[in-house]
Amino acid sequence: MLERFGHGGDLRTAEEAFGLPAEQFVDFSSNMNPLGPPAAVRKALSSYADMIGQYPDPAVRGLRRKLALHHDIDEQSIVIGNGAAELIDLIVRALQPHLTTLAVPCFDEYGDAVRKIGGAVYEIKLSADKQFVLDIEAEQLTSAAAGGSLFMLGSPNNPTGQLVEPELIMKLLNTGAYVVVDEAFMDFVPDESRYSLIREAARHERLFVIRSMTKFYSIPGIRLGYIVGTPRALSGLRRLQVPWSVNSLAQLIGEAVLDESDFASQTLEWLKEERPWLTAQLQAIGFEVYPSTVNYLLLRIPREAGLSASMLQLEMGKQGVLIRDASRFPGLDHTYIRVAVKLREHNELLLVAMMKCINRDGERGD
């Protein structure tokens, strides 16, 4: 099992499992932008030696200022964190919800954070027949809101890649519940302004939006994310945060990448072409591919292949190609995997490896 620590991208575990050095794997198990990191990251690294002897700014003022300008919101409406994972944990600890509603499948850090504080989880099951779209008319939403204190939703959702309609979020807020929207992959959405709720979160006391900077800019080694809410609503979270949780290198890189507008445009142009191409190729070899708005795809293994997700992951790993066993996500079974969308030459390697593992008559490839 490659998801020993609950995530993809674990190259050390892959080395131990398959006996290959990390650099020989093509990693489709984590969803990083293959065009990154942008050039600004190397420039920031080269200048960092002169700063390493100083404490980082505990208030992360430079990055907060740039993010505030980027989103046209108040600086005090932003808290920077050591990746989105820290912020998920902090907001749950700050709100102390007695019941949290999740739409599954979803990122399992949500449920983990709730259970750590002794809270209960209510699950709304998203349907594969409806392509895992959260239905604004679902009767379950009314039932969950009646006794629930917090909704935590991914938009785009991980692992499905589906967006949540902003109108649905506002409907949930009207029930009196708190809502946390994880927009970790929103940068990959071309019409981001249509779906992002950052500006609404900056003025609504019960709405919070979490963003990650690591996926889009391909800097997972630098843990960096931020949460947006009203200054008053974020005050409890600030009190809980460990001092200096965001190191000075992360702050420097975060400021640098926000100036990379050409990189952002190139990413959206690449994804616009590559995601439909990879989708079509995977469908041609028998996979059911669910619609996605971002840089990863949720797949269902063809029944005739006779392979579970863990079995396919093992066979692919032997060929130096890593995929995510999506049965590890709440709400999915052993027939689901998730793959990132990468550069064409890497996507072609994925397809070759897939065809060696399965074929249309149900027998293993050589």
Secondary structure, DSSP 8 states (H G I E B T S, - for coil): ---TTSSS--HHHHHHHH---GGG-EE-SS---TT-S-HHHHHHHHHGGGTTTS---TT-HHHHHHHHHHHTS-GGGEEEESHHHHHHHHHHHHH--SEEEEEES--THHHHHHHHTT-EEEEEE--GGGTT---TT-HHHHHHHHH-SEEEEESS-TTT-----HHHHHHHHTTT-EEEEE-TTGGG-TTHHHH--HHHHTT-TTEEEEEESTTTTT-TTS--EEEE--HHHHHHHHHHS-TT-S-HHHHHHHHHHTT-HHHHHHHHHHHHHHHHHHHHHHHHTT-EE---SSSEEEEE--GGG---HHHHHHHHHHTTEE-EEGGGSTT--TTEEEEE---HHHHHHHHHHHHHH--TTS----
